[in-house]
Amino acid sequence: MSPRILAGKVDTTLSKMRKLHDELNRALRYSPAKDCPYVRSPHDAADLVMYDMSHLEQEQFRILLLNNRNRVLSIETIYTSTLNSALIRIAEVFRPAILRSSAAIVLIHNHPSGDPTPSPEDLSITRTLVEAGRILDIDVLDHIVIGCGCFVSMKERGLGFEGTSSNTVQLN
């Protein structure tokens, strides 16, 4: 088989996989609450997006919207970065949570380098969003950084969540 034919088949397979993934995400978004997964730990949150986000070539910022029992209401993509920046506006992060009456959110973004070590910018935005969540009465339960097949929970490492107290639910 020629490289050109093989490349075409691989591209078609990846395209089909992406389409299936998008359909599954849509189904999750509109499923009745009883069918939605719970998020009880950072691992649960990371599992929901690891497959999709660990090999992205651009940084992407998503949030998990959770109800007061930590069931997933939706997974929302907030930003996909350009080469030079991934500016995040507080209003854009919390808008979906407000519209869906979410009790809590989990912040998730990937590092295209594959290394999930949080950067100083990650720490800064986490602190800012945790404080904004306090003001809005929407708990920011964690900030998960996805790498190549691995992740870091910033909350587990105590990064950006200093002195937080939850108004509703917490991840273990």
MARFIDO-214151 format. One record per residue: residue number from 0; residue in three letters; x, y, z of N, C-alpha, C, O in turn. Coordinates in nm, 3 decimals, always signed. Example, Ala and Ser with C-alpha at 12.3 -4.5 7.8 and 13.67 -1.06 7.14 Angstrom:
# MARFIDO-214151
BAVO   seq   type       n_x       n_y       n_z      ca_x      ca_y      ca_z       c_x       c_y       c_z       o_x       o_y       o_z
BAVO     0    ALA    +1.319    -0.569    +0.780    +1.230    -0.450    +0.780    +1.320    -0.330    +0.780    +1.424    -0.332    +0.846
BAVO     1    SER    +1.285    -0.225    +0.708    +1.367    -0.106    +0.714    +1.290    +0.003    +0.787    +1.341    +0.114    +0.804
END
This chain:
# MARFIDO-214151
BAVO   seq   type       n_x       n_y       n_z      ca_x      ca_y      ca_z       c_x       c_y       c_z       o_x       o_y       o_z
BAVO     0    MET    +0.085    -0.117    +0.000    +0.000    +0.000    +0.000    +0.091    +0.124    +0.000    +0.187    +0.131    +0.076
BAVO     1    SER    +0.058    +0.218    -0.084    +0.141    +0.338    -0.095    +0.121    +0.428    +0.028    +0.015    +0.423    +0.092
BAVO     2    PRO    +0.221    +0.509    +0.061    +0.207    +0.602    +0.174    +0.088    +0.696    +0.158    +0.022    +0.730    +0.256
BAVO     3    ARG    +0.061    +0.739    +0.034    -0.051    +0.830    +0.010    -0.185    +0.763    +0.045    -0.270    +0.825    +0.110
BAVO     4    ILE    -0.204    +0.639    +0.002    -0.328    +0.567    +0.031    -0.339    +0.542    +0.181    -0.446    +0.560    +0.240
BAVO     5    LEU    -0.228    +0.500    +0.244    -0.229    +0.475    +0.387    -0.262    +0.603    +0.465    -0.341    +0.599    +0.559
BAVO     6    ALA    -0.202    +0.714    +0.426    -0.230    +0.842    +0.492    -0.377    +0.878    +0.480    -0.438    +0.928    +0.575
BAVO     7    GLY    -0.436    +0.854    +0.363    -0.578    +0.883    +0.342    -0.666    +0.798    +0.432    -0.766    +0.847    +0.485
BAVO     8    LYS    -0.630    +0.671    +0.449    -0.708    +0.583    +0.536    -0.696    +0.625    +0.683    -0.795    +0.624    +0.756
BAVO     9    VAL    -0.576    +0.661    +0.725    -0.557    +0.706    +0.863    -0.636    +0.834    +0.887    -0.701    +0.848    +0.991
BAVO    10    ASP    -0.630    +0.927    +0.792    -0.702    +1.053    +0.805    -0.852    +1.027    +0.814    -0.921    +1.090    +0.895
BAVO    11    THR    -0.904    +0.936    +0.734    -1.046    +0.901    +0.736    -1.083    +0.840    +0.871    -1.188    +0.874    +0.927
BAVO    12    THR    -0.999    +0.752    +0.923    -1.026    +0.689    +1.052    -1.027    +0.793    +1.163    -1.116    +0.792    +1.248
BAVO    13    LEU    -0.929    +0.884    +1.164    -0.926    +0.990    +1.265    -1.049    +1.079    +1.255    -1.106    +1.120    +1.356
BAVO    14    SER    -1.089    +1.108    +1.133    -1.207    +1.191    +1.112    -1.332    +1.123    +1.168    -1.414    +1.187    +1.233
BAVO    15    LYS    -1.344    +0.993    +1.144    -1.458    +0.918    +1.197    -1.456    +0.915    +1.350    -1.560    +0.926    +1.415
BAVO    16    MET    -1.336    +0.898    +1.407    -1.324    +0.895    +1.552    -1.362    +1.030    +1.613    -1.430    +1.035    +1.715
BAVO    17    ARG    -1.318    +1.139    +1.549    -1.354    +1.273    +1.599    -1.505    +1.295    +1.591    -1.565    +1.351    +1.683
BAVO    18    LYS    -1.564    +1.250    +1.481    -1.709    +1.267    +1.464    -1.785    +1.188    +1.571    -1.881    +1.239    +1.630
BAVO    19    LEU    -1.741    +1.065    +1.597    -1.804    +0.984    +1.701    -1.789    +1.050    +1.837    -1.883    +1.054    +1.917
BAVO    20    HIS    -1.669    +1.103    +1.864    -1.646    +1.171    +1.992    -1.737    +1.292    +2.007    -1.794    +1.313    +2.114
BAVO    21    ASP    -1.752    +1.371    +1.902    -1.841    +1.487    +1.906    -1.985    +1.445    +1.932    -2.056    +1.511    +2.008
BAVO    22    GLU    -2.029    +1.336    +1.868    -2.165    +1.287    +1.889    -2.184    +1.241    +2.034    -2.289    +1.266    +2.093
BAVO    23    LEU    -2.084    +1.175    +2.089    -2.093    +1.132    +2.229    -2.099    +1.252    +2.323    -2.174    +1.250    +2.421
BAVO    24    ASN    -2.020    +1.355    +2.295    -2.025    +1.476    +2.377    -2.162    +1.541    +2.371    -2.215    +1.585    +2.473
BAVO    25    ARG    -2.221    +1.547    +2.251    -2.356    +1.604    +2.238    -2.457    +1.521    +2.316    -2.545    +1.575    +2.382
BAVO    26    ALA    -2.444    +1.389    +2.309    -2.535    +1.302    +2.382    -2.521    +1.324    +2.532    -2.621    +1.328    +2.605
BAVO    27    LEU    -2.398    +1.339    +2.579    -2.375    +1.364    +2.721    -2.438    +1.496    +2.762    -2.501    +1.506    +2.867
BAVO    28    ARG    -2.421    +1.597    +2.679    -2.472    +1.730    +2.711    -2.623    +1.729    +2.727    -2.676    +1.803    +2.810
BAVO    29    TYR    -2.695    +1.648    +2.650    -2.841    +1.651    +2.652    -2.904    +1.527    +2.716    -3.025    +1.507    +2.705
BAVO    30    SER    -2.824    +1.445    +2.783    -2.879    +1.327    +2.850    -2.955    +1.369    +2.975    -2.925    +1.471    +3.036
BAVO    31    PRO    -3.054    +1.289    +3.012    -3.118    +1.315    +3.140    -3.015    +1.302    +3.252    -2.917    +1.230    +3.238
BAVO    32    ALA    -3.036    +1.372    +3.361    -2.939    +1.375    +3.471    -2.903    +1.236    +3.522    -2.789    +1.213    +3.561
BAVO    33    LYS    -2.998    +1.144    +3.523    -2.970    +1.011    +3.577    -2.865    +0.937    +3.495    -2.800    +0.846    +3.546
BAVO    34    ASP    -2.845    +0.975    +3.368    -2.747    +0.909    +3.284    -2.611    +0.978    +3.285    -2.515    +0.926    +3.228
BAVO    35    CYS    -2.601    +1.093    +3.348    -2.476    +1.169    +3.348    -2.382    +1.117    +3.456    -2.426    +1.076    +3.563
BAVO    36    PRO    -2.253    +1.117    +3.426    -2.157    +1.067    +3.525    -2.140    +1.161    +3.643    -2.164    +1.282    +3.633
BAVO    37    TYR    -2.099    +1.104    +3.754    -2.060    +1.181    +3.871    -1.911    +1.213    +3.861    -1.834    +1.138    +3.801
BAVO    38    VAL    -1.873    +1.324    +3.921    -1.731    +1.357    +3.935    -1.704    +1.359    +4.085    -1.744    +1.452    +4.155
BAVO    39    ARG    -1.635    +1.255    +4.132    -1.606    +1.243    +4.276    -1.459    +1.264    +4.308    -1.421    +1.272    +4.425
BAVO    40    SER    -1.377    +1.273    +4.203    -1.233    +1.288    +4.225    -1.170    +1.356    +4.104    -1.233    +1.363    +3.998
BAVO    41    PRO    -1.048    +1.405    +4.118    -0.979    +1.461    +4.002    -0.964    +1.358    +3.889    -0.970    +1.392    +3.771
BAVO    42    HIS    -0.946    +1.232    +3.928    -0.932    +1.127    +3.827    -1.060    +1.114    +3.744    -1.053    +1.097    +3.622
BAVO    43    ASP    -1.176    +1.122    +3.809    -1.304    +1.116    +3.736    -1.313    +1.230    +3.635    -1.354    +1.209    +3.521
BAVO    44    ALA    -1.275    +1.350    +3.677    -1.281    +1.466    +3.587    -1.186    +1.448    +3.470    -1.223    +1.472    +3.355
BAVO    45    ALA    -1.064    +1.407    +3.499    -0.964    +1.389    +3.392    -1.007    +1.280    +3.295    -0.986    +1.293    +3.174
BAVO    46    ASP    -1.066    +1.173    +3.346    -1.110    +1.063    +3.258    -1.210    +1.109    +3.153    -1.214    +1.054    +3.042
BAVO    47    LEU    -1.291    +1.208    +3.186    -1.393    +1.255    +3.092    -1.334    +1.323    +2.968    -1.397    +1.325    +2.863
BAVO    48    VAL    -1.213    +1.377    +2.980    -1.156    +1.455    +2.869    -1.017    +1.407    +2.825    -0.965    +1.455    +2.724
BAVO    49    MET    -0.958    +1.314    +2.897    -0.820    +1.272    +2.870    -0.802    +1.227    +2.725    -0.708    +1.270    +2.658
BAVO    50    TYR    -0.889    +1.141    +2.678    -0.875    +1.087    +2.543    -0.873    +1.199    +2.439    -0.791    +1.200    +2.347
BAVO    51    ASP    -0.962    +1.293    +2.456    -0.978    +1.400    +2.359    -0.869    +1.507    +2.369    -0.827    +1.562    +2.268
BAVO    52    MET    -0.824    +1.537    +2.490    -0.738    +1.653    +2.509    -0.588    +1.624    +2.518    -0.507    +1.714    +2.500
BAVO    53    SER    -0.550    +1.500    +2.545    -0.409    +1.474    +2.573    -0.318    +1.487    +2.451    -0.196    +1.498    +2.467
BAVO    54    HIS    -0.372    +1.485    +2.332    -0.288    +1.494    +2.213    -0.322    +1.614    +2.124    -0.283    +1.618    +2.007
BAVO    55    LEU    -0.393    +1.712    +2.180    -0.423    +1.832    +2.102    -0.296    +1.911    +2.075    -0.206    +1.916    +2.159
BAVO    56    GLU    -0.289    +1.972    +1.959    -0.171    +2.051    +1.922    -0.181    +2.195    +1.969    -0.081    +2.267    +1.969
BAVO    57    GLN    -0.300    +2.238    +2.008    -0.320    +2.372    +2.062    -0.374    +2.359    +2.204    -0.443    +2.263    +2.237
BAVO    58    GLU    -0.343    +2.459    +2.285    -0.396    +2.458    +2.420    -0.546    +2.486    +2.414    -0.591    +2.574    +2.340
BAVO    59    GLN    -0.620    +2.410    +2.492    -0.765    +2.427    +2.496    -0.807    +2.435    +2.642    -0.755    +2.363    +2.727
BAVO    60    PHE    -0.902    +2.523    +2.671    -0.952    +2.543    +2.807    -1.099    +2.503    +2.809    -1.179    +2.557    +2.733
BAVO    61    ARG    -1.133    +2.410    +2.896    -1.271    +2.363    +2.909    -1.315    +2.371    +3.054    -1.234    +2.382    +3.146
BAVO    62    ILE    -1.445    +2.365    +3.072    -1.498    +2.352    +3.207    -1.600    +2.238    +3.211    -1.672    +2.215    +3.114
BAVO    63    LEU    -1.602    +2.170    +3.323    -1.708    +2.074    +3.351    -1.810    +2.148    +3.434    -1.776    +2.206    +3.538
BAVO    64    LEU    -1.934    +2.148    +3.391    -2.043    +2.207    +3.469    -2.105    +2.097    +3.552    -2.143    +1.992    +3.499
BAVO    65    LEU    -2.117    +2.120    +3.682    -2.168    +2.018    +3.773    -2.289    +2.070    +3.850    -2.299    +2.188    +3.882
BAVO    66    ASN    -2.380    +1.978    +3.880    -2.492    +2.016    +3.965    -2.451    +2.003    +4.111    -2.334    +1.978    +4.141
BAVO    67    ASN    -2.545    +2.020    +4.203    -2.510    +2.018    +4.345    -2.477    +1.879    +4.398    -2.438    +1.866    +4.515
BAVO    68    ARG    -2.490    +1.777    +4.316    -2.451    +1.641    +4.353    -2.329    +1.593    +4.273    -2.295    +1.475    +4.273
BAVO    69    ASN    -2.265    +1.686    +4.207    -2.147    +1.660    +4.124    -2.174    +1.573    +4.002    -2.086    +1.503    +3.953
BAVO    70    ARG    -2.296    +1.579    +3.952    -2.325    +1.515    +3.823    -2.288    +1.614    +3.714    -2.308    +1.735    +3.727
BAVO    71    VAL    -2.235    +1.561    +3.606    -2.193    +1.646    +3.494    -2.316    +1.693    +3.418    -2.395    +1.613    +3.368
BAVO    72    LEU    -2.331    +1.824    +3.410    -2.437    +1.884    +3.329    -2.390    +1.902    +3.186    -2.467    +1.885    +3.091
BAVO    73    SER    -2.263    +1.937    +3.171    -2.209    +1.966    +3.038    -2.058    +1.980    +3.046    -2.001    +2.007    +3.153
BAVO    74    ILE    -1.994    +1.961    +2.932    -1.851    +1.991    +2.917    -1.843    +2.099    +2.811    -1.884    +2.079    +2.697
BAVO    75    GLU    -1.791    +2.214    +2.849    -1.789    +2.330    +2.760    -1.646    +2.369    +2.724    -1.559    +2.379    +2.811
BAVO    76    THR    -1.621    +2.390    +2.595    -1.492    +2.444    +2.552    -1.502    +2.596    +2.556    -1.587    +2.655    +2.490
BAVO    77    ILE    -1.416    +2.657    +2.635    -1.418    +2.802    +2.652    -1.323    +2.869    +2.554    -1.359    +2.968    +2.491
BAVO    78    TYR    -1.204    +2.815    +2.540    -1.104    +2.874    +2.450    -1.018    +2.767    +2.385    -0.991    +2.662    +2.443
BAVO    79    THR    -0.976    +2.797    +2.264    -0.866    +2.728    +2.199    -0.764    +2.836    +2.169    -0.798    +2.938    +2.108
BAVO    80    SER    -0.640    +2.815    +2.211    -0.541    +2.922    +2.203    -0.487    +2.942    +2.062    -0.495    +2.853    +1.977
BAVO    81    THR    -0.433    +3.060    +2.042    -0.354    +3.088    +1.923    -0.210    +3.053    +1.959    -0.184    +3.008    +2.070
BAVO    82    LEU    -0.119    +3.074    +1.868    +0.021    +3.043    +1.896    +0.077    +3.124    +2.012    +0.157    +3.073    +2.090
BAVO    83    ASN    +0.036    +3.249    +2.024    +0.099    +3.338    +2.119    +0.026    +3.356    +2.251    +0.084    +3.406    +2.347
BAVO    84    SER    -0.100    +3.316    +2.257    -0.170    +3.345    +2.382    -0.292    +3.257    +2.400    -0.346    +3.200    +2.305
BAVO    85    ALA    -0.332    +3.248    +2.523    -0.457    +3.182    +2.559    -0.522    +3.269    +2.665    -0.531    +3.232    +2.782
BAVO    86    LEU    -0.567    +3.386    +2.622    -0.629    +3.480    +2.715    -0.764    +3.426    +2.760    -0.844    +3.378    +2.680
BAVO    87    ILE    -0.788    +3.436    +2.889    -0.911    +3.383    +2.945    -0.984    +3.495    +3.018    -0.931    +3.556    +3.110
BAVO    88    ARG    -1.106    +3.521    +2.974    -1.190    +3.621    +3.040    -1.279    +3.551    +3.143    -1.340    +3.448    +3.114
BAVO    89    ILE    -1.283    +3.607    +3.260    -1.362    +3.549    +3.369    -1.508    +3.531    +3.326    -1.568    +3.427    +3.354
BAVO    90    ALA    -1.564    +3.630    +3.261    -1.704    +3.623    +3.218    -1.729    +3.505    +3.126    -1.832    +3.438    +3.136
BAVO    91    GLU    -1.636    +3.478    +3.036    -1.652    +3.366    +2.942    -1.647    +3.232    +3.014    -1.715    +3.137    +2.974
BAVO    92    VAL    -1.566    +3.223    +3.119    -1.556    +3.098    +3.195    -1.685    +3.071    +3.271    -1.734    +2.958    +3.271
BAVO    93    PHE    -1.741    +3.172    +3.333    -1.857    +3.151    +3.419    -1.992    +3.163    +3.348    -2.094    +3.121    +3.403
BAVO    94    ARG    -1.994    +3.219    +3.228    -2.122    +3.234    +3.156    -2.198    +3.101    +3.143    -2.316    +3.097    +3.178
BAVO    95    PRO    -2.136    +2.993    +3.094    -2.211    +2.867    +3.083    -2.260    +2.816    +3.218    -2.369    +2.759    +3.228
BAVO    96    ALA    -2.181    +2.835    +3.322    -2.220    +2.790    +3.456    -2.342    +2.867    +3.506    -2.432    +2.809    +3.568
BAVO    97    ILE    -2.345    +2.995    +3.480    -2.460    +3.077    +3.521    -2.584    +3.038    +3.440    -2.692    +3.023    +3.497
BAVO    98    LEU    -2.568    +3.023    +3.310    -2.682    +2.989    +3.224    -2.741    +2.852    +3.258    -2.862    +2.832    +3.245
BAVO    99    ARG    -2.657    +2.758    +3.302    -2.704    +2.623    +3.336    -2.730    +2.606    +3.486    -2.761    +2.495    +3.531
BAVO   100    SER    -2.719    +2.714    +3.562    -2.739    +2.710    +3.708    -2.651    +2.604    +3.774    -2.697    +2.528    +3.859
BAVO   101    SER    -2.526    +2.599    +3.734    -2.432    +2.502    +3.789    -2.394    +2.539    +3.932    -2.374    +2.657    +3.963
BAVO   102    ALA    -2.386    +2.439    +4.016    -2.341    +2.461    +4.153    -2.189    +2.472    +4.160    -2.134    +2.538    +4.247
BAVO   103    ALA    -2.123    +2.405    +4.065    -1.977    +2.399    +4.070    -1.922    +2.376    +3.930    -1.992    +2.332    +3.839
BAVO   104    ILE    -1.794    +2.407    +3.916    -1.724    +2.380    +3.790    -1.587    +2.320    +3.821    -1.532    +2.338    +3.930
BAVO   105    VAL    -1.535    +2.248    +3.723    -1.396    +2.203    +3.725    -1.331    +2.263    +3.602    -1.380    +2.246    +3.491
BAVO   106    LEU    -1.220    +2.332    +3.623    -1.143    +2.391    +3.514    -1.050    +2.283    +3.458    -0.991    +2.206    +3.533
BAVO   107    ILE    -1.039    +2.278    +3.327    -0.951    +2.180    +3.264    -0.885    +2.244    +3.143    -0.952    +2.306    +3.061
BAVO   108    HIS    -0.754    +2.228    +3.133    -0.687    +2.267    +3.009    -0.570    +2.173    +2.985    -0.524    +2.103    +3.075
BAVO   109    ASN    -0.524    +2.173    +2.862    -0.415    +2.084    +2.824    -0.287    +2.162    +2.799    -0.291    +2.282    +2.771
BAVO   110    HIS    -0.176    +2.093    +2.810    -0.046    +2.146    +2.769    -0.002    +2.066    +2.647    +0.032    +1.949    +2.660
BAVO   111    PRO    -0.001    +2.128    +2.529    +0.038    +2.056    +2.407    +0.178    +1.995    +2.415    +0.208    +1.901    +2.341
BAVO   112    SER    +0.264    +2.046    +2.502    +0.398    +1.990    +2.518    +0.393    +1.848    +2.574    +0.490    +1.773    +2.562
BAVO   113    GLY    +0.280    +1.812    +2.636    +0.267    +1.680    +2.697    +0.303    +1.679    +2.845    +0.274    +1.581    +2.914
BAVO   114    ASP    +0.365    +1.785    +2.894    +0.404    +1.796    +3.035    +0.294    +1.870    +3.111    +0.271    +1.988    +3.086
BAVO   115    PRO    +0.226    +1.802    +3.205    +0.114    +1.866    +3.274    +0.154    +1.955    +3.392    +0.067    +2.000    +3.467
BAVO   116    THR    +0.282    +1.982    +3.409    +0.325    +2.066    +3.519    +0.263    +2.205    +3.506    +0.282    +2.272    +3.404
BAVO   117    PRO    +0.189    +2.250    +3.609    +0.126    +2.383    +3.602    +0.230    +2.495    +3.591    +0.333    +2.493    +3.658
BAVO   118    SER    +0.200    +2.591    +3.506    +0.288    +2.706    +3.486    +0.250    +2.816    +3.586    +0.145    +2.809    +3.649
BAVO   119    PRO    +0.335    +2.918    +3.600    +0.298    +3.033    +3.685    +0.167    +3.098    +3.637    +0.088    +3.146    +3.719
BAVO   120    GLU    +0.145    +3.101    +3.505    +0.021    +3.157    +3.452    -0.099    +3.072    +3.493    -0.206    +3.126    +3.523
BAVO   121    ASP    -0.082    +2.939    +3.494    -0.189    +2.850    +3.538    -0.226    +2.880    +3.683    -0.344    +2.885    +3.719
BAVO   122    LEU    -0.126    +2.900    +3.766    -0.149    +2.931    +3.907    -0.223    +3.063    +3.922    -0.317    +3.073    +4.002
BAVO   123    SER    -0.182    +3.163    +3.847    -0.244    +3.295    +3.854    -0.391    +3.290    +3.812    -0.477    +3.344    +3.881
BAVO   124    ILE    -0.420    +3.226    +3.698    -0.558    +3.221    +3.650    -0.645    +3.137    +3.745    -0.763    +3.166    +3.764
BAVO   125    THR    -0.586    +3.033    +3.804    -0.662    +2.952    +3.899    -0.704    +3.036    +4.019    -0.820    +3.032    +4.060
BAVO   126    ARG    -0.611    +3.110    +4.075    -0.644    +3.196    +4.190    -0.753    +3.296    +4.154    -0.847    +3.318    +4.231
BAVO   127    THR    -0.740    +3.356    +4.036    -0.839    +3.455    +3.992    -0.977    +3.391    +3.977    -1.077    +3.448    +4.021
BAVO   128    LEU    -0.983    +3.274    +3.914    -1.112    +3.209    +3.890    -1.173    +3.153    +4.018    -1.295    +3.154    +4.033
BAVO   129    VAL    -1.090    +3.105    +4.110    -1.142    +3.059    +4.239    -1.207    +3.176    +4.313    -1.315    +3.161    +4.370
BAVO   130    GLU    -1.141    +3.290    +4.312    -1.197    +3.409    +4.378    -1.326    +3.455    +4.309    -1.423    +3.490    +4.377
BAVO   131    ALA    -1.328    +3.455    +4.177    -1.450    +3.492    +4.104    -1.563    +3.396    +4.136    -1.677    +3.437    +4.153
BAVO   132    GLY    -1.531    +3.267    +4.146    -1.632    +3.168    +4.182    -1.691    +3.194    +4.319    -1.812    +3.178    +4.340
BAVO   133    ARG    -1.606    +3.235    +4.414    -1.656    +3.269    +4.548    -1.758    +3.382    +4.540    -1.863    +3.376    +4.603
BAVO   134    ILE    -1.725    +3.484    +4.462    -1.814    +3.599    +4.448    -1.946    +3.558    +4.385    -2.052    +3.606    +4.425
BAVO   135    LEU    -1.940    +3.470    +4.285    -2.060    +3.427    +4.213    -2.133    +3.311    +4.280    -2.239    +3.269    +4.233
BAVO   136    ASP    -2.078    +3.258    +4.388    -2.134    +3.141    +4.457    -2.137    +3.018    +4.366    -2.233    +2.941    +4.367
BAVO   137    ILE    -2.032    +3.003    +4.287    -2.012    +2.884    +4.203    -1.875    +2.828    +4.241    -1.773    +2.891    +4.214
BAVO   138    ASP    -1.874    +2.712    +4.304    -1.748    +2.654    +4.350    -1.660    +2.611    +4.233    -1.706    +2.544    +4.141
BAVO   139    VAL    -1.535    +2.650    +4.239    -1.434    +2.597    +4.147    -1.368    +2.483    +4.224    -1.288    +2.506    +4.314
BAVO   140    LEU    -1.403    +2.360    +4.187    -1.360    +2.244    +4.264    -1.217    +2.202    +4.237    -1.150    +2.148    +4.326
BAVO   141    ASP    -1.168    +2.226    +4.116    -1.031    +2.187    +4.082    -0.993    +2.252    +3.951    -1.077    +2.302    +3.877
BAVO   142    HIS    -0.864    +2.249    +3.923    -0.811    +2.288    +3.793    -0.719    +2.173    +3.752    -0.614    +2.152    +3.811
BAVO   143    ILE    -0.762    +2.101    +3.650    -0.690    +1.984    +3.600    -0.608    +2.027    +3.479    -0.660    +2.090    +3.387
BAVO   144    VAL    -0.479    +1.992    +3.479    -0.393    +2.018    +3.364    -0.362    +1.884    +3.299    -0.305    +1.794    +3.361
BAVO   145    ILE    -0.401    +1.872    +3.173    -0.385    +1.747    +3.099    -0.253    +1.749    +3.022    -0.222    +1.846    +2.953
BAVO   146    GLY    -0.178    +1.641    +3.033    -0.057    +1.622    +2.953    -0.078    +1.504    +2.860    -0.192    +1.467    +2.832
BAVO   147    CYS    +0.027    +1.447    +2.813    +0.020    +1.333    +2.721    -0.010    +1.206    +2.801    +0.082    +1.140    +2.850
BAVO   148    GLY    -0.137    +1.173    +2.815    -0.178    +1.054    +2.887    -0.168    +1.065    +3.038    -0.176    +0.963    +3.108
BAVO   149    CYS    -0.151    +1.186    +3.090    -0.141    +1.206    +3.235    -0.202    +1.341    +3.271    -0.235    +1.420    +3.182
BAVO   150    PHE    -0.218    +1.366    +3.400    -0.276    +1.493    +3.442    -0.223    +1.533    +3.579    -0.167    +1.451    +3.652
BAVO   151    VAL    -0.242    +1.660    +3.611    -0.211    +1.713    +3.744    -0.336    +1.782    +3.796    -0.398    +1.862    +3.726
BAVO   152    SER    -0.372    +1.751    +3.919    -0.478    +1.823    +3.989    -0.412    +1.934    +4.068    -0.336    +1.909    +4.162
BAVO   153    MET    -0.441    +2.058    +4.030    -0.382    +2.171    +4.101    -0.433    +2.177    +4.245    -0.360    +2.220    +4.334
BAVO   154    LYS    -0.556    +2.135    +4.268    -0.609    +2.137    +4.405    -0.535    +2.035    +4.492    -0.500    +2.066    +4.605
BAVO   155    GLU    -0.512    +1.915    +4.440    -0.439    +1.814    +4.517    -0.299    +1.863    +4.554    -0.247    +1.829    +4.660
BAVO   156    ARG    -0.240    +1.942    +4.466    -0.106    +1.996    +4.492    -0.110    +2.127    +4.571    -0.006    +2.184    +4.603
BAVO   157    GLY    -0.231    +2.174    +4.603    -0.243    +2.297    +4.681    -0.207    +2.421    +4.603    -0.164    +2.521    +4.662
BAVO   158    LEU    -0.222    +2.417    +4.472    -0.183    +2.529    +4.386    -0.305    +2.611    +4.345    -0.387    +2.565    +4.265
BAVO   159    GLY    -0.317    +2.731    +4.398    -0.425    +2.821    +4.359    -0.551    +2.807    +4.441    -0.647    +2.881    +4.420
BAVO   160    PHE    -0.553    +2.714    +4.536    -0.672    +2.691    +4.618    -0.645    +2.718    +4.765    -0.716    +2.667    +4.852
BAVO   161    GLU    -0.543    +2.797    +4.793    -0.506    +2.826    +4.931    -0.621    +2.895    +5.003    -0.677    +2.993    +4.953
BAVO   162    GLY    -0.655    +2.844    +5.120    -0.757    +2.909    +5.202    -0.897    +2.902    +5.147    -0.982    +2.983    +5.184
BAVO   163    THR    -0.925    +2.806    +5.058    -1.061    +2.799    +5.003    -1.150    +2.720    +5.096    -1.107    +2.626    +5.163
BAVO   164    SER    -1.274    +2.760    +5.097    -1.376    +2.682    +5.167    -1.495    +2.675    +5.074    -1.540    +2.775    +5.019
BAVO   165    SER    -1.545    +2.557    +5.057    -1.652    +2.533    +4.961    -1.788    +2.572    +5.016    -1.817    +2.552    +5.134
BAVO   166    ASN    -1.871    +2.629    +4.929    -2.008    +2.661    +4.968    -2.101    +2.541    +4.947    -2.206    +2.532    +5.011
BAVO   167    THR    -2.062    +2.450    +4.859    -2.150    +2.336    +4.831    -2.071    +2.206    +4.840    -2.050    +2.156    +4.950
BAVO   168    VAL    -2.029    +2.151    +4.729    -1.967    +2.019    +4.726    -1.819    +2.029    +4.696    -1.772    +2.129    +4.641
BAVO   169    GLN    -1.745    +1.926    +4.731    -1.602    +1.922    +4.705    -1.565    +1.789    +4.644    -1.632    +1.688    +4.665
BAVO   170    LEU    -1.457    +1.790    +4.568    -1.398    +1.665    +4.521    -1.313    +1.610    +4.634    -1.253    +1.686    +4.710
BAVO   171    ASN    -1.308    +1.479    +4.645    -1.223    +1.418    +4.749    -1.078    +1.435    +4.717    -0.992    +1.389    +4.793
END
